[in-house]
Amino acid sequence: MTRRKAAVLASALLLSLGSGALATPATADPPRYSTGRQTSDVIDAIEHSAHTLRSTEPGRSLRDLDALGRMVGDAEVVGLGEATHGSRDFFRMKHRVFRYLVEEKGFRAFSLELPWSSGLRLNEYVLYGKGDLDRIAREEFQGSYRIWNNADYLNLIRWMRAYNRHHPTGPVRFAGNDMGYAGPELYRRVTDDVARTHPHLTSRISALYAGLAPTTDAGMYMEQYLELPLTERRQRAQRTREAYELLRDESGRQHPWTVQHAKAIHQLAQGYAYDITDDAQAAEMMRYRDQVMAENVVWWHEHTRDRILLSAHNTHVSYDSFDARYPKTQGAVLRDTLGGDYVSIGFSFHSGAFKAFGTDDNVMRTHRVGAAPPDSNEHTLDQPRQRDYFLDLRTAPRVVRAWLSDPRPTWNIGAGWPDPTEYSIALAKAHDILIHLNKVEATTYLGTP
């Protein structure tokens, strides 16, 4: 395999921001009917235990989310997934849930499946109004992360900025937690802090970082990095590890943010140091990535004491790994670390549209899928009288919990399409809470097609 092909594979695997999907042709919705006594009992039980969702629009009344607030309880981190990476209804619902958690539950951070350094730039915008949001989005939402450059996420970020103007003593913050990129400003933060607090380490840290900081745009940097020989990528990881461990041992307690920035730089290098042409190594890379994303969320919580809404694909916030390429998920790591202080919320949908880049040509387009097939989770989930609703999978009637504990075909669409992979998911083992939407529509993409 050529380095170019390896780079394409790595980009698809590491930065696909999700998984594949249950493939089915786009057809008209089938009639709503039960497929037997057991299924009918499940539908009846869902109708009696689910809470109707009045809207996905963030500006509407939040009263219908009070029941969701009770389900969340005292959790410190709430993982909120998405069944596609490009449907506006998921993004708008995340905005709405975050507003509720901020206003009613005291949450103070929104953490996205986005590089740590990109999150720092956005945090300075929401806290201080630093920079132009449209420009930040163009520069940071690149490569596969470009899916985030959509009208709905930018509306959420603008709301965060507006909230902070009116609540200067209790601001909300934005955090990235992923490892796909480390911007040049992150290197400068580390070297500037070292020069100020530990000048005797300046020359060593500068030597270890020499030639590593990006000099191109983020998308090109990620692509070119993955074209480097494996031996060079591993040498870079050795250098960034040495820099991180040197700063950790020297000033971990006194300057935790500097150490965390150095750790984020190492996370990038280590993540790209796996041989992704080998299936076992590729799986280990994905294990490492989800571990990193969880660790960064926990670090943010421990050092800011913010209660956090974590936004990622259903695949990542889930407890259960239903994809061999993801040996252990971010949600599973968070549960191991935080116990009951982590709650996972998944999304499902019956039919609709989404933005995704072509897996054959890398071009962003709108795609549409028809009704979920009869043997799927979504086919039955869509039959209760509520059009949109949310359901506590931990306290649902026994017949519902038992039904949702069996794996069934489920929509699970990442950033690329088409993807013929079929997934069988036991939703009750994957999440604590499920939000089901009847139909979804594609978000408005703001990047270059």
N, C-alpha and C positions, 0 to 999 in steps of 0.2 A: 504494500500500500504506500502511495506517495505521501509526502508530508502535507500536500494540498488536500488530498482526500481525508487524511487524518484530521486536519483542521476543520473541515466541513463536518465530519462525524462528531468531533468533540464539541463544536458549537451547537449541533443539534441535541447532543446528549446533555451537556453541562448547562446550557443556557436555554433549553427549550421551555423552561418555566412551567413545565407540566408534563402531561403524559399523552397517550394516544386517546382512542375513543372507541365506543361501540359503533361500528359502521352500519348504517342502514340507509336506504334510498329516501330521498325527499318525497313524501307522499302526503295526501290529505289525512287529517286526523281521523282515526277510526271511531266508531260509536263507543260511548262509555258503557261498559258492561262488565259483569263479574264472570270469572272463569271457573266457578265452583263454589261450594259451600264454605270452604276454608278461606278462599280469597274474599268472598262476600263478608265473612266475619271480620277479616282484617280491615276491609274498607269501612265497615260500620264502626269498628273500634277507633280507627283514625278520625272519623268524623266527630266522635264524641270526645276525643282527647286533644285534637289539634286546635291551635289558636289561629283564627283568621288574620291574615296579613292584609291590612287595608290599602297599602300602597308601597311602592318601592321608591317613590319620589322623596328626596331628602328634605324638602321644604314643607312636607305635610305634617300634620299632628303626629306626635310620637307616642300617643297614649296606648295605641295597640301593641307597643313594645314593652309595656310594663310586665307582661307575663314572661317575656324573654329576659328581662332584667332579673326576675326571680329565679329563672333557670340558671343564669350566670352566677348568681349569689355573690360570694366574696372572692371570686377568682381574681388573681392578680394579672393573669395573661389569658386572653381569649383569642384563639385561632379561628379566623373566619375565612373559609375556603371559597372556591369558585369552581363551577363545573366546566367552564370554558375560560380562556384568558382574554376574550374579546367581546363579551356581551354587556351592554350598558346596564341591564337590570341588576347584575351582580355588583357592578361598581357603584351604582346609585344606592343599592341596598347597604353596601358597606359604609357609604357616606352617612346614610340614615342611622345605621346601628352605632357608628362612631359618635355621631351627635348625641344620641340617646345616652351612651355610656359616659360621655363627657359631662353632660348636663345633669344626669340623674345618678350616676354611679361613681363619679370622681375620676374617671380614666383621664390620662394626660399624655399618652403617646400613641402614635400610629406608626407601626413598623411594617415595612413593605419588603417583598422579595426583590431587593434592589441592592447594588453594592453599597458597602459601608460609606465609602467616600462620597457617593452620589447623595446618600441620605444626609450627610453633613451639610452639603450645599443647600439642600432643600430645608433643612432645619434652620439654617441662618435666614432663609427667606421667611419662613413662617414665624420665627421669633422676632426678627428685626426688619423685615422687608428688604433684606440685602439682595440685590440683583434683580433681573427681569425673569419672571417665571417662565415665559415662553422660550426665552433663550436657554435657561437652565435645562428645560425639558428637551430641547433640541440637542443639547450637548451631552446630557447624561443618559437620556433614554435612547440608547443606540444598540446596535446588534440585535439580539433577541429581546433585549429590554425595551426596544422601541415600541412594543405593544402597549407600554404604559403611557405613551404620548397620545392620550385620548382626552376628549372633552370632559368626560366624567371624572377622571382622576384629577385633572387640573382644577375642576370646580371644587373638589374636596380640599385640595391644597389651598386654594384661594379662601375657602371658608375657614380653614385653620388660621390663616393670616388675619382675616377679619375678626375672628374670635379673640386672637391675642391683642389686637388693638383695643378691644373693649374689656379685656381681662388681663392687664399687664402683671398682676401679682399672682396669677394662677394660670400661666400659659400652657398650651398644648405643644407637643414637640413631634418631630418627624424623625424616624430612624430607619436607615437601611440595614439589612442584616446578611446580605448575600456576599459571595466571594468572587464573582465573575470579572471584576475590574477594580483597580485601585488608581485613582486619578493623581495627577502630578501634585495637586495641592496637599494630598495626604503625606507624600514624602516631605514636602516643605514644612508641614506642621511638625513632623517628627524631628527633622534636622534643626528647625528654628528653636524648638523646645529644648533640644539637647544643647545647642549653643548657649542658651540662656541659663539652663539649670545644671548641666554637666559638661562644661566646656572641654574637660579632659577627654571626653568620648567623641568629640566632634569629628576628628580626623578618621577614627575607626568606623563610625557610622556612615560617614560620607563615602568611604572606600567600599563598604559593603553594599551601598545603594547605587554606586556608580553605574550609569548606563541602564538602570532599571525603570526609571520614571517614564511615563508615556510622553512622546513627542509628537504624536498624531492624534486624530480624533479617537474617541473611545471604541467605536466599531472597528476601525482599521487596526487599532492596537490589539484588540482581542483576537482578531483573525490572524495577524502577523505573529503574535506570541505563540499561537498554537501550531504555526508552521516551523518553529524552531526545533532543532533536533532534541530528542528526549534527554540526552546527556546534558545539554545546555540548560534545559528547563529544570533538571534536577540540581544542577550546580547553583542556579539562581535560588532555588528553594533552600539550599544549604546556607547561602548568604543571608537570606531574609530571616531564616531561623536563628542564625547567630546574632543578628541585630536585635531581634525580638527578645531572645533570652538574655542578652547583655543588658538591655534596658529593664527587663523584668527584674533581674537580680539586683540591679543597681538602684532602681527608683520605683519599684512596683507600688509601694505604699504611698510615696510622696506625690507621684505624678501618674495616676492610673490612666488618664486619658491618653497621654503620650504612649504608654505601653500598649493600650488597646489599639491605637492607630498603627503602631508597629506590628501588632498581631494581625490586623486586617491586611497589611501588606504581605505578611507571610502566608496568610490564608489563600490569597490569590496565587502566589508562587507554588505553594504546596498542592493546591487544587489542580494546577496545570502540569504537575510533575508526574502524574499517573500515565501509564501507557494505555491510552484509550482504544488502541487497536486490539487489545486483549480483553475479552469479555469479562473476565474476573477482575482485572484492573479497572475497567470501566465501572463495574458495580461498586468497587471500593471507592472510586472517586465520588460516586453519588452518595454513598454512605458518609463520606467525609463532608460533602457539601451540606447535607441535612444536619449533620452534627454541628458544623460551623454556624449555620443559620440559627439553630437553637441556642448555642452558646452565646452568640451575639445578642440575642433577645434577653437571655438571662442576665448577661453583663449589664445591659442597659437598665433593666429593672433593679438590679442590686445597687447600681451607682447613682440612679436618679430617684429611686423609689416610685417611679411612675407605674401606674396600672396601664397595661398595654393592650391595644387591639392589634393583633398580628394578621396581616393580609397575605395570603398565598394561595396556591392552587389546592384543591381538595386533597390531592396526592400528598402534599407536604404537611398540612395541619392534621391529617388523619393519624390515628394510632396504629392502624393496621396497614402493613405493606402488602398491597395486592399486585405489585409489579416487581418482578425479579431484578429489574435494573435499580430498584430503590430498596436495598436490604433493610434499612431502618430509617423511618421517617423523622422529620423535624418534630412532629407531634408526639411521637413515641419518646424521643429524647426529652422533650419538655415535660411529659408525664413522669418520666423517671426522675427528673430533677426537681420539679415543682409539686408533684403529686396532685392533690385536689385543687391546688392553686392554678392549674391549667385546665381550661375547658375548650373542647373542639366543636366547632359548628361547621357542618357541611352544607353544600347547596345541591339540589337536584332540579331538573327541568324536564318538561315533556317534549317540547319541540321549539324550534326557533333559529335565530341567526347569530353569527359571531364573526369577528375579524380574526384572521390568522394568516401567517405568511405561507406561501406555497412551499411544500416540501421538495418540489422539483425545481422551482425557479426563484424562491425566496422573495416573492412579491406579495405585498399585503393586499388581501381581498376580503370581501364579505362572502361568507359561506352560509348555507342554510341546511338544516336537517329536519326531516319530517317527524311524524309521531314515533315515539319510542315503541319498539315491537312488543308484542303481547307477553313474551317471557321475561321482560325487563323489570327492574325495580320501578322505573318511572311510570310504566303503563298502569300498574296498580296504584301507585302513589297519586296519580292524577285523577282517580275515579271518585274520591270523596267530593261532597258537594262544595267544599271550599275551593275556590280557584287557586289561591295562593295561601300558604299557611306555614306555621312552624310547629315542631313537635319535639318534645323532650324524649329522646330515645331511652333514657335511663328509667323513666317512670311511666312510659306508655303501657297500655294493657299487655298482659302476657302474650296474647295471640299476635300482637304487633311486633313485640320484641323477638318472639320466636321466628316470625316470618322474615324479619329484617336481619336475623342472624345467619341466614343461609345466603351464600354468594349467588348473585344473579347479574346478568348483563346490565351495565350501567354506563350512561354517557360520562366520558372522562376526557375532555378535549383540551389539549395544550395549546401552545402558540403556533404549531405547524399543522397544516392540513393539506391533503388527506393523510390519514394514518389508519391503516387497516387493522391495527391491533384491537382485539376485543378484550374487555375487562369484566371480570365477575367480581362483584364487591358485596361484602356483607356489611351493610350500612350501620347496623347496630354495633358492630365491632370497630368501625372506623371513626365514629363521631359520638358526641354526647347529645347533640341537638341537630336537627335537620330542618332547613328552610327549603320548601318546595315551591317552585314557580311553574305555572302552567306554560307560559310562552316567554321567550326572551328575544330581544332584538340586538343587532350589532351596535357597538359603540361607534362614535365618530372619531376616526383616526386622524391625527393632526400632523403626522410625519410625512416624509416623502414616500409616495407609493413605490 
